Amino acid sequence: MIVRTAFGAAALRLIVGALVLTGGPARNAGARQAAGPGQWTAHTSMQSVREVDAGGGRVWAATSGGIFGYGQTTGEIDRFTVVEGLHSVDTRTLAWDERRAVIWAGYFDGVLDRLDPETGAVVSYRDIERAGQFTARGINRIRVVGDSLLIATDFGVVVFDAVRGEVRDAYSRMGSFSAAAAAYDVLPAEVAGEARLWVGTEEGLAMAPIDSPNLQDPTSWSNEDAGLPPDARAVWSLGHHAGRIYVGTETDLFERTSSGFVALGVASLGVQRIVSTGGQLYATERFRLVNVDDVGVARTLGIPGYQDPVGLAVTTSGGLWIGDGQGGLLS
């Protein structure tokens, strides 16, 4: 069954505006009250979703019009825009931080926001934006690991201290790949008894032991692209499932094996996101989902109304939510 939120409607901006003004289910969470005389309220379109995550009883979405949270049990919608303090409404990615009960949001210029959805407080961090030695500094993916954020950027991986609010480390040279190669995803995962940091880049997959004494040293990293199409080696997404690493590219979903990458033949229009839950792996491919079971058998799942999937999130109850680039949220 598909449950589409109001954010999937074509007339999203009008619907959201009406809900805010009439005090209905949608609310301006930053202000917590309806705007009074002389106060600004933003009515931006949040139909184009770019990333989703789940936490705090809500499904959170980064969109081209800001951030919204959908209450899974209440149906209530919380909206955040520049009026509530976000750096920009044009949000590229986000991640829910369970330990601190906050949202981390990343932007195309490298600014990182810390949003407390309960108080509406926003703090912006500009360390990545100020890295002027790199031409492109956008944030592509955020992974929360304990008190650290692993951030995939347009010039490599940044490790951000979520407690101190500062950059702890940065890896812009990974093995034989070009210096400052764009990183699209980053994933800590154990394979064959070894804990490694896996990075999907524009040139292939990079990996290094997590306990390496100096990950800034290019020789600490290994590179893999065997089995990936020569003209499409960019790794857009990463997943860890049943002890195996999966990579999503613009041509297919691949399983990493000891002899190279093996195409599963289930996608042809690009795999944007991968998640693993309940003994199953799911990946987004345009117009459909890809499913891989615990023994590695892959299949595709067609879903009506599924237009441009760009994000996946799993709730604590095991529910799977899809962020659609054209249609909002699907459950």
C-alpha positions in Angstrom: 0.0 0.0 0.0 1.2 3.5 -0.8 0.6 6.4 1.6 1.4 9.7 -0.1 1.7 12.8 2.1 0.2 16.1 1.1 3.7 17.1 0.0 3.2 14.8 -3.0 0.4 16.9 -4.4 0.9 19.0 -7.5 -0.4 22.1 -5.8 1.9 21.7 -2.8 2.7 25.3 -2.2 -1.0 26.2 -2.1 -1.9 23.3 0.2 0.9 24.0 2.6 0.1 27.7 2.7 -3.5 27.1 3.4 -2.6 24.7 6.2 -0.3 27.1 7.9 -2.7 30.0 7.7 -5.6 28.1 9.0 -3.8 26.5 11.9 -4.3 23.0 10.4 -1.9 20.0 10.6 1.0 21.9 9.0 2.9 24.2 11.4 5.8 26.5 11.4 7.9 24.6 13.9 10.5 27.2 14.3 8.1 29.7 15.6 5.6 27.3 17.1 2.9 29.9 16.6 1.1 31.4 13.7 2.8 34.5 12.3 1.3 37.7 13.7 1.3 41.2 12.2 4.7 42.3 11.0 6.1 38.7 11.0 7.3 36.8 8.0 6.1 33.4 7.0 7.7 31.5 4.1 5.5 29.5 1.7 8.0 27.6 -0.4 7.4 24.5 -2.5 8.7 21.3 -0.7 7.6 18.9 -3.4 11.1 18.2 -4.7 12.7 16.0 -2.1 16.4 15.4 -2.2 17.1 13.3 0.9 15.1 11.6 3.7 15.8 10.3 7.2 13.7 9.2 10.1 13.9 9.9 13.9 12.1 11.5 16.8 8.8 10.1 15.6 9.0 11.9 12.3 10.2 11.3 8.7 12.4 14.3 7.7 13.0 15.5 4.2 15.5 17.9 2.7 13.9 19.7 -0.3 14.5 22.5 -2.7 12.2 24.6 -0.5 13.6 23.8 3.0 13.1 21.0 5.5 9.9 19.3 6.6 9.1 16.6 9.1 6.0 14.4 8.9 4.6 12.9 12.1 4.2 9.2 11.5 1.4 8.9 14.1 -0.1 12.4 14.2 0.2 13.3 10.5 1.4 16.7 11.7 3.9 18.6 9.4 6.7 20.7 10.7 8.3 23.2 8.2 11.6 25.0 8.4 12.9 27.6 6.0 15.2 30.6 6.1 12.6 32.4 8.1 13.2 29.9 10.9 17.0 30.3 10.5 18.1 27.8 8.0 21.1 28.8 5.9 19.2 28.3 2.7 15.9 26.7 1.6 17.9 24.8 -1.1 18.8 21.9 1.1 21.0 19.2 -0.5 21.0 16.5 2.2 20.2 15.8 5.9 20.7 13.3 8.6 18.9 12.7 11.9 21.1 12.6 15.0 19.5 10.3 17.6 22.0 11.0 20.4 21.4 14.8 20.3 17.9 14.7 18.8 18.9 17.2 16.1 19.0 17.4 12.3 22.2 18.0 10.4 21.6 19.6 7.0 24.1 20.2 4.2 24.0 22.7 1.4 25.5 23.1 -2.1 28.0 25.7 -0.8 29.4 23.6 2.0 27.5 25.2 4.9 26.3 22.7 7.6 23.3 23.5 9.7 22.4 22.0 13.1 18.6 22.2 13.6 16.9 21.4 16.9 13.3 20.6 15.7 11.8 21.0 19.2 13.1 24.5 19.9 13.6 25.6 16.3 17.2 26.7 17.1 19.6 26.6 14.2 23.4 26.9 14.3 25.4 27.2 11.0 28.9 25.9 10.6 31.0 27.2 7.8 34.3 25.3 8.1 33.7 23.4 4.8 32.4 26.5 3.0 35.7 28.3 3.9 37.9 25.6 2.4 38.9 27.9 -0.4 41.6 25.6 -1.8 38.8 23.6 -3.3 36.6 24.9 -6.2 33.6 22.8 -5.2 32.6 22.4 -1.6 29.1 21.0 -1.6 27.9 18.5 0.9 26.5 15.3 -0.7 25.9 12.9 2.2 26.0 13.0 6.1 26.4 9.9 8.2 26.1 10.2 12.0 28.5 7.8 13.8 28.5 8.3 17.6 29.8 11.9 18.2 31.1 12.2 14.7 29.7 13.2 11.4 31.1 11.5 8.3 30.5 14.0 5.5 30.9 13.2 1.8 31.8 16.5 0.0 32.7 17.6 -3.5 36.4 17.4 -2.5 36.5 14.2 -0.3 35.5 13.2 3.2 35.2 15.5 6.2 35.0 14.3 9.8 33.1 16.7 11.9 33.0 16.7 15.7 29.3 16.9 16.6 30.0 17.8 20.2 32.6 20.5 19.7 31.1 21.8 16.5 34.3 21.7 14.5 36.1 19.8 11.7 38.3 17.1 13.2 39.8 15.7 10.0 39.6 15.7 6.2 40.6 13.2 3.5 41.0 14.7 0.1 43.5 12.2 -1.3 42.4 8.6 -1.3 44.9 6.2 -2.9 45.5 6.6 -6.6 42.3 8.6 -7.2 42.6 12.2 -8.3 43.2 14.7 -5.5 40.0 16.2 -4.3 37.8 13.7 -6.2 34.2 14.2 -5.3 32.8 11.9 -2.6 29.1 11.0 -3.0 28.7 8.6 0.0 30.6 7.4 3.0 30.0 4.3 5.0 31.7 2.6 8.0 31.2 -1.2 7.8 32.9 -4.4 8.7 33.6 -6.9 6.0 35.5 -10.2 6.5 36.2 -9.3 10.1 37.8 -5.9 9.3 36.2 -2.6 10.1 36.7 -0.2 7.1 35.7 3.2 5.9 34.2 2.9 2.4 33.8 6.0 0.2 31.9 6.2 -3.1 33.7 8.7 -5.3 33.4 10.0 -8.9 36.2 7.6 -9.8 35.2 4.5 -8.0 35.3 3.0 -4.5 37.9 3.9 -2.0 38.5 2.1 1.3 40.7 2.2 4.3 41.0 0.4 7.7 39.1 2.5 10.3 41.9 2.1 12.8 44.5 3.4 10.3 46.9 5.8 12.1 46.7 8.5 9.4 43.9 8.5 6.8 45.2 11.7 5.4 48.0 9.7 3.9 46.9 8.5 0.4 48.7 5.2 0.9 46.3 4.3 3.7 43.6 3.9 1.1 42.9 1.2 -1.5 40.9 1.8 -4.7 38.6 -0.5 -6.6 36.8 -0.1 -9.9 37.2 -3.5 -11.5 33.9 -4.6 -12.9 32.4 -1.1 -13.1 31.7 0.2 -16.6 34.7 2.3 -17.8 32.5 5.2 -18.7 30.4 5.0 -15.5 32.7 4.3 -12.5 31.2 7.0 -10.3 29.8 5.4 -7.1 26.7 7.3 -6.1 25.6 5.2 -3.1 26.8 2.6 -0.7 25.1 -0.2 1.3 26.2 -3.0 3.7 24.0 -6.1 3.8 24.6 -9.6 4.9 28.3 -9.0 5.3 28.6 -7.7 1.7 29.2 -4.2 0.2 26.8 -3.0 -2.5 27.4 0.1 -4.7 25.0 2.1 -6.7 26.1 3.7 -10.0 24.4 5.5 -12.9 24.2 2.1 -14.7 23.2 -0.6 -12.1 23.5 -1.9 -8.6 26.7 -3.9 -8.0 27.7 -6.4 -5.4 31.4 -6.2 -4.4 33.1 -9.6 -4.5 36.7 -10.8 -4.0 37.2 -10.7 -7.8 35.5 -7.3 -8.5 32.1 -5.9 -8.8 29.2 -7.9 -10.2 26.3 -6.2 -11.8 22.9 -7.4 -10.5 21.1 -6.3 -13.7 18.2 -4.7 -11.9 18.8 -1.0 -12.7 19.7 1.1 -15.7 18.8 4.7 -14.7 21.0 5.3 -11.7 20.9 4.0 -8.1 20.7 7.1 -5.8 20.3 5.5 -2.3 20.7 2.1 -0.5 19.4 1.0 2.9 19.4 -2.3 4.7 16.7 -3.4 7.2 15.0 -6.5 8.4 17.3 -8.9 6.4 16.5 -7.0 3.2 18.4 -4.4 1.2 16.5 -1.7 -0.8 17.8 0.6 -3.4 16.2 3.4 -5.5 16.1 3.2 -9.2 14.0 5.5 -11.3 10.3 4.4 -11.3 10.9 1.4 -9.0 12.6 -0.1 -6.0 15.3 -2.7 -6.1 15.2 -5.4 -3.4 18.0 -7.8 -2.4 17.3 -10.6 0.1 19.7 -12.0 2.7 21.2 -14.6 0.2 21.9 -12.0 -2.4 18.9 -12.6 -4.8 17.8 -9.3 -6.4 14.5 -8.3 -7.9 12.7 -5.1 -8.8 9.5 -3.7 -7.3 7.3 -1.5 -9.3 5.3 1.2 -7.4 2.6 3.3 -9.0 3.3 7.1 -8.7 7.0 6.5 -8.1 8.6 9.1 -10.4 12.1 10.1 -9.3 13.3 8.4 -6.2 16.3 10.1 -4.5 16.2 9.0 -0.9 15.3 6.1 1.5 14.7 6.1 5.2 13.8 3.3 7.6 11.7 4.1 10.8 12.3 2.3 14.1 9.1 0.3 13.4 10.6 -1.0 10.2 8.6 1.2 7.8 10.3 2.2 4.6 9.9 5.8 3.3 10.9 7.0 -0.2 11.8 10.6 -1.0 10.8 11.4 -4.5 12.4 14.2 -6.5 9.0 15.1 -8.1 6.4 13.7 -5.8 7.3 14.3 -2.1 7.1 11.3 0.3 5.9 7.8 -0.3 5.5 5.1 2.3 
